[in-house]
Amino acid sequence: MSFLKKLKEKFQSTEKQEEVSDKYKEGLTKTRKTFSDRINDLVARYRKVDEDFFEDLEEVLISADVGVSTVMDLIDDLKMEVKRQNIKDSNEVKHVISEKLVEIYYGEDNEETAEINMQDDDLTVILFVGVNGVGKTTTIGKLAHQLKSEGKEVLLTAGDTFRAGAIEQLNEWGNRVGVDVIKHNEGSDPAAVVYDGIQAAKSRGADVLLCDTAGRLQNKVNLMNELAKVKRVITREVPNGPHEVLLVLDATTGQNALSQAKTFSEATDVSGIVLTKLDGTAKGGIVLAIRHELGIPVKYVGLGEKVTDLQIFDPNAFVYGLFADMLEEE
């Protein structure tokens, strides 16, 4: 049985799996439309798998923002696999591509989704970083809603004290999802806000503290010093904290998102990526580029505007979403 067919069976095996696959199928509509159309066109033009086929496939993958370095490695792997399996028919290569995309994401890791590092019997502190405009505050609000719906006591801290309206925006999300926000006045020291957030979380017996931070990348040195100070305060007050440093990136910015990921990962210990607006781009391959080139797992993806559209990232569901149209044709 082909890898794609196995994925199809997996995501139709239970109601929960089918719900996950439906969200990815819907959220990846733009990427899938572009990707599937171009792969199908490629297969239609080439009846046999030769060097010209691979050159055109390379172009298709790069245009989907999979990233040049990632594409080169993928093409090398595909060539070896096609030779090993003695594949002559270009139609059969679709299944090998899907399998290799999943393999590239997982690398040497076990095939498990990258869960958030939640503390069982203590406060979990999650620090959010990223430039302005990527959907950081919205992501915090959506995650707060998700965690609260799981029965956790959640608190937010408005550590982005410099962007006009940032505190009000987070406060609005807090009101919307029924979670308190610890805040100071605009222009306050972010580390002081986070400190107060930690004290409030401890005194209330909260399970999770979600911390917003500023994102003024044009003032990079100051921003990175500020983030380092916030981290020191967290580590001093909560041993082993922060338990996650999540970098929020806008999928629609493509290779610029990859550049941001490199900058932040050099300056702070980013433990995971949240990729927002994946539903708004035809270049969803950036997921693979980030993982392959930086080795940082994507932990959440934004697949829509609804409060429930922030999803734990599942590479198998992602690849299934990319190839769903092709599976319907079989």
VEXDREN-2710 file (C-alpha; in Angstrom, 1 decimal):
% VEXDREN-2710
k/r/px/py/pz
1/MET/0.0/0.0/0.0
2/SER/1.3/3.5/-0.9
3/PHE/2.3/5.9/1.8
4/LEU/-0.5/8.3/0.7
5/LYS/-3.1/5.7/0.9
6/LYS/-1.9/4.8/4.4
7/LEU/-2.2/8.4/5.4
8/LYS/-5.7/8.5/4.0
9/GLU/-6.7/5.4/6.0
10/LYS/-5.2/6.9/9.1
11/PHE/-7.1/10.1/8.9
12/GLN/-10.4/8.4/8.2
13/SER/-9.9/5.8/11.0
14/THR/-11.5/7.8/13.8
15/GLU/-13.8/10.8/14.2
16/LYS/-11.0/12.7/15.9
17/GLN/-8.5/11.9/13.1
18/GLU/-11.0/12.9/10.5
19/GLU/-11.7/16.2/12.3
20/VAL/-7.9/16.9/12.3
21/SER/-7.6/16.0/8.6
22/ASP/-10.6/18.2/7.7
23/LYS/-9.0/21.2/9.4
24/TYR/-5.7/20.7/7.5
25/LYS/-7.5/20.1/4.2
26/GLU/-9.5/23.3/4.6
27/GLY/-6.6/25.3/6.0
28/LEU/-4.1/24.3/3.3
29/THR/-6.5/24.9/0.4
30/LYS/-4.4/27.7/-1.2
31/THR/-1.1/25.8/-0.8
32/ARG/-2.7/22.5/-2.0
33/LYS/-4.3/24.1/-5.0
34/THR/-1.0/25.4/-6.3
35/PHE/1.0/22.4/-5.2
36/SER/-1.3/19.7/-6.5
37/ASP/-2.0/21.5/-9.8
38/ARG/1.7/21.8/-10.5
39/ILE/2.6/18.3/-9.5
40/ASN/-0.3/16.9/-11.6
41/ASP/0.8/19.0/-14.5
42/LEU/4.3/17.7/-14.1
43/VAL/3.2/14.1/-14.0
44/ALA/1.0/14.7/-17.1
45/ARG/4.0/16.1/-19.1
46/TYR/6.5/13.5/-18.1
47/ARG/5.5/9.9/-18.6
48/LYS/9.0/8.7/-17.5
49/VAL/11.1/9.8/-14.6
50/ASP/14.3/11.4/-15.9
51/GLU/16.6/14.3/-15.2
52/ASP/14.3/16.9/-16.8
53/PHE/11.5/15.6/-14.6
54/PHE/13.5/16.2/-11.4
55/GLU/14.6/19.7/-12.6
56/ASP/11.0/20.7/-13.0
57/LEU/10.0/19.1/-9.7
58/GLU/12.8/21.1/-8.1
59/GLU/11.2/24.3/-9.4
60/VAL/7.7/23.3/-8.1
61/LEU/9.1/22.7/-4.6
62/ILE/11.1/25.9/-4.5
63/SER/8.0/27.9/-5.6
64/ALA/6.1/26.4/-2.7
65/ASP/8.8/27.9/-0.3
66/VAL/10.2/24.5/0.7
67/GLY/13.6/26.3/0.6
68/VAL/16.5/25.7/-1.7
69/SER/18.7/23.7/0.7
70/THR/15.7/21.5/1.7
71/VAL/14.7/20.9/-1.9
72/MET/18.3/19.9/-2.9
73/ASP/18.4/17.3/-0.2
74/LEU/14.8/16.1/-1.0
75/ILE/15.7/15.7/-4.7
76/ASP/18.8/13.7/-3.9
77/ASP/16.7/11.4/-1.7
78/LEU/14.0/11.1/-4.3
79/LYS/16.6/10.1/-7.0
80/MET/18.0/7.4/-4.8
81/GLU/14.6/6.1/-3.8
82/VAL/13.4/6.1/-7.5
83/LYS/16.5/4.1/-8.4
84/ARG/16.1/1.7/-5.5
85/GLN/12.5/1.0/-6.3
86/ASN/13.1/1.0/-10.1
87/ILE/10.3/3.5/-10.6
88/LYS/9.7/4.3/-14.3
89/ASP/6.2/5.8/-14.2
90/SER/6.1/9.5/-13.1
91/ASN/2.7/8.9/-11.5
92/GLU/4.2/6.7/-8.9
93/VAL/6.7/9.4/-7.8
94/LYS/3.8/11.3/-6.0
95/HIS/3.7/8.7/-3.3
96/VAL/7.5/8.8/-2.8
97/ILE/7.4/12.6/-2.6
98/SER/4.8/12.5/0.1
99/GLU/6.8/10.0/2.1
100/LYS/10.0/12.0/1.8
101/LEU/8.3/15.2/2.9
102/VAL/7.3/13.6/6.1
103/GLU/10.8/12.1/6.6
104/ILE/12.4/15.5/6.0
105/TYR/10.3/17.0/8.7
106/TYR/10.9/14.3/11.3
107/GLY/14.6/13.8/10.5
108/GLU/16.1/11.6/13.3
109/ASP/13.2/12.3/15.7
110/ASN/10.5/9.8/16.5
111/GLU/7.4/10.2/14.5
112/GLU/5.5/12.1/17.2
113/THR/4.0/15.6/17.2
114/ALA/6.0/18.0/19.3
115/GLU/3.9/18.6/22.4
116/ILE/4.2/21.6/24.6
117/ASN/6.5/21.0/27.6
118/MET/3.7/21.3/30.3
119/GLN/4.7/20.9/33.9
120/ASP/2.5/18.3/35.7
121/ASP/2.6/19.7/39.3
122/ASP/4.0/23.2/38.9
123/LEU/3.6/26.5/37.0
124/THR/4.3/26.3/33.2
125/VAL/5.8/29.5/31.8
126/ILE/5.6/30.0/28.0
127/LEU/7.4/33.0/26.5
128/PHE/6.2/34.3/23.1
129/VAL/8.7/36.1/20.8
130/GLY/8.4/37.4/17.3
131/VAL/8.2/40.6/15.3
132/ASN/5.2/42.9/15.3
133/GLY/2.4/42.0/13.0
134/VAL/2.8/38.2/12.8
135/GLY/-0.2/37.4/15.0
136/LYS/1.6/36.9/18.3
137/THR/-1.1/38.4/20.6
138/THR/-3.8/36.6/18.7
139/THR/-1.9/33.3/19.1
140/ILE/-1.6/33.9/22.8
141/GLY/-5.4/34.5/23.1
142/LYS/-6.2/31.4/21.1
143/LEU/-3.8/29.2/23.1
144/ALA/-5.2/30.6/26.3
145/HIS/-8.7/29.6/25.1
146/GLN/-7.5/26.1/24.2
147/LEU/-5.7/25.5/27.6
148/LYS/-8.7/26.9/29.5
149/SER/-11.0/24.6/27.7
150/GLU/-8.8/21.7/28.8
151/GLY/-9.5/22.7/32.4
152/LYS/-6.2/24.6/33.1
153/GLU/-6.0/27.8/35.1
154/VAL/-4.4/30.3/32.7
155/LEU/-2.9/33.8/33.2
156/LEU/-1.5/36.3/30.7
157/THR/1.1/38.9/31.0
158/ALA/1.2/42.0/28.7
159/GLY/5.0/42.2/28.2
160/ASP/4.8/44.0/24.9
161/THR/4.7/47.5/26.6
162/PHE/6.1/49.5/23.7
163/ARG/3.8/48.9/20.7
164/ALA/0.8/51.2/20.8
165/GLY/-2.4/49.2/21.5
166/ALA/-0.6/46.0/22.4
167/ILE/-1.7/45.9/26.0
168/GLU/-5.3/46.7/25.1
169/GLN/-5.2/44.0/22.4
170/LEU/-4.1/41.4/24.8
171/ASN/-6.6/42.6/27.4
172/GLU/-9.3/42.3/24.8
173/TRP/-8.3/38.7/24.2
174/GLY/-8.3/38.0/27.9
175/ASN/-11.9/39.3/28.2
176/ARG/-12.9/37.3/25.2
177/VAL/-11.7/34.0/26.5
178/GLY/-12.2/34.7/30.2
179/VAL/-8.6/34.8/31.3
180/ASP/-7.0/37.6/33.5
181/VAL/-4.2/39.7/32.2
182/ILE/-1.4/41.1/34.3
183/LYS/-0.4/44.5/32.9
184/HIS/1.4/47.8/33.6
185/ASN/1.2/51.1/31.8
186/GLU/2.5/51.5/28.2
187/GLY/6.3/52.0/28.2
188/SER/6.9/50.0/31.4
189/ASP/9.8/47.6/31.9
190/PRO/8.7/44.3/30.3
191/ALA/10.7/42.2/32.8
192/ALA/8.9/43.9/35.7
193/VAL/5.5/43.0/34.1
194/VAL/6.6/39.4/33.7
195/TYR/7.8/39.3/37.3
196/ASP/4.4/40.5/38.5
197/GLY/2.8/38.0/36.3
198/ILE/4.8/35.2/37.9
199/GLN/4.0/36.3/41.4
200/ALA/0.3/36.5/40.5
201/ALA/0.3/33.1/38.9
202/LYS/2.0/31.6/42.0
203/SER/-0.4/33.2/44.4
204/ARG/-3.4/32.1/42.4
205/GLY/-2.1/28.6/41.9
206/ALA/-2.3/29.0/38.1
207/ASP/-1.2/26.2/35.8
208/VAL/0.1/28.2/32.9
209/LEU/1.5/31.7/32.4
210/LEU/1.6/33.0/28.8
211/CYS/4.0/35.9/28.4
212/ASP/3.8/38.4/25.5
213/THR/6.9/40.3/24.5
214/ALA/7.9/43.2/22.2
215/GLY/8.9/42.6/18.6
216/ARG/10.8/45.6/17.4
217/LEU/13.3/43.8/15.2
218/GLN/14.6/47.0/13.6
219/ASN/16.0/47.8/17.0
220/LYS/17.5/44.3/17.2
221/VAL/20.2/44.8/19.9
222/ASN/17.9/46.4/22.4
223/LEU/15.1/43.9/21.7
224/MET/17.4/40.9/22.2
225/ASN/18.8/42.4/25.4
226/GLU/15.3/43.0/26.6
227/LEU/14.3/39.3/25.8
228/ALA/17.5/38.1/27.7
229/LYS/16.5/40.2/30.7
230/VAL/12.9/38.8/30.7
231/LYS/14.3/35.2/30.5
232/ARG/16.6/35.9/33.4
233/VAL/13.7/37.1/35.6
234/ILE/11.7/34.0/34.6
235/THR/14.6/31.6/35.3
236/ARG/15.2/33.2/38.7
237/GLU/11.6/33.0/39.8
238/VAL/10.7/29.7/38.2
239/PRO/13.4/27.0/38.1
240/ASN/13.8/25.5/34.6
241/GLY/11.6/28.3/33.2
242/PRO/10.6/29.4/30.7
243/HIS/9.5/25.9/29.7
244/GLU/8.9/27.0/26.1
245/VAL/10.1/29.9/24.0
246/LEU/7.7/30.0/21.1
247/LEU/8.6/32.0/18.1
248/VAL/5.6/33.2/16.2
249/LEU/6.0/33.6/12.4
250/ASP/3.7/34.7/9.6
251/ALA/3.6/31.9/7.0
252/THR/2.5/34.4/4.3
253/THR/6.0/36.1/4.5
254/GLY/7.7/33.0/3.2
255/GLN/11.5/33.2/3.2
256/ASN/11.4/36.3/5.3
257/ALA/9.9/34.1/8.1
258/LEU/12.9/31.8/7.8
259/SER/15.2/34.8/8.1
260/GLN/13.3/35.9/11.3
261/ALA/13.6/32.4/12.7
262/LYS/17.4/32.5/12.1
263/THR/17.7/35.9/13.9
264/PHE/15.7/34.9/16.9
265/SER/17.2/31.5/17.3
266/GLU/20.7/33.1/17.4
267/ALA/19.6/35.5/20.1
268/THR/17.4/33.3/22.3
269/ASP/16.7/29.6/22.9
270/VAL/13.7/29.1/20.7
271/SER/12.1/25.8/21.5
272/GLY/9.3/25.8/19.0
273/ILE/7.6/27.7/16.1
274/VAL/4.0/28.8/15.8
275/LEU/3.3/29.4/12.2
276/THR/0.3/31.7/11.8
277/LYS/-1.9/32.4/8.7
278/LEU/-1.0/29.1/7.0
279/ASP/-4.4/29.2/5.5
280/GLY/-3.6/32.5/3.8
281/THR/-0.6/31.4/1.7
282/ALA/0.0/29.2/-1.4
283/LYS/3.6/28.6/-0.1
284/GLY/3.0/26.4/3.0
285/GLY/6.3/24.6/2.3
286/ILE/8.0/27.1/4.6
287/VAL/7.0/24.6/7.4
288/LEU/9.6/22.1/6.0
289/ALA/12.2/24.7/5.3
290/ILE/12.2/25.9/8.9
291/ARG/12.4/22.4/10.4
292/HIS/15.0/21.2/7.9
293/GLU/17.3/24.2/7.9
294/LEU/17.0/25.3/11.6
295/GLY/16.1/22.0/13.3
296/ILE/13.3/23.8/15.3
297/PRO/10.0/21.9/15.5
298/VAL/6.8/23.7/14.4
299/LYS/4.5/23.2/17.4
300/TYR/1.3/25.0/16.4
301/VAL/-0.1/26.3/13.1
302/GLY/-2.9/28.8/12.4
303/LEU/-5.4/27.3/10.0
304/GLY/-8.0/30.0/10.1
305/GLU/-9.3/33.0/12.0
306/LYS/-11.6/31.3/14.5
307/VAL/-10.5/30.9/18.1
308/THR/-10.4/27.1/17.6
309/ASP/-8.3/27.2/14.4
310/LEU/-4.9/27.1/16.3
311/GLN/-3.9/23.5/15.8
312/ILE/-1.1/21.4/17.2
313/PHE/1.2/20.8/14.2
314/ASP/1.0/17.2/12.8
315/PRO/3.4/16.6/9.9
316/ASN/1.4/13.6/8.6
317/ALA/-1.8/15.7/8.6
318/PHE/0.1/18.5/6.9
319/VAL/1.3/16.2/4.0
320/TYR/-2.2/14.6/3.8
321/GLY/-3.6/18.1/3.4
322/LEU/-1.1/18.9/0.6
323/PHE/-2.0/15.7/-1.3
324/ALA/-5.7/15.4/-0.5
325/ASP/-6.9/16.4/-4.0
326/MET/-4.7/13.8/-5.6
327/LEU/-6.0/11.1/-3.2
328/GLU/-9.6/11.9/-4.3
329/GLU/-8.5/11.2/-7.9
330/GLU/-7.3/7.7/-7.1
END
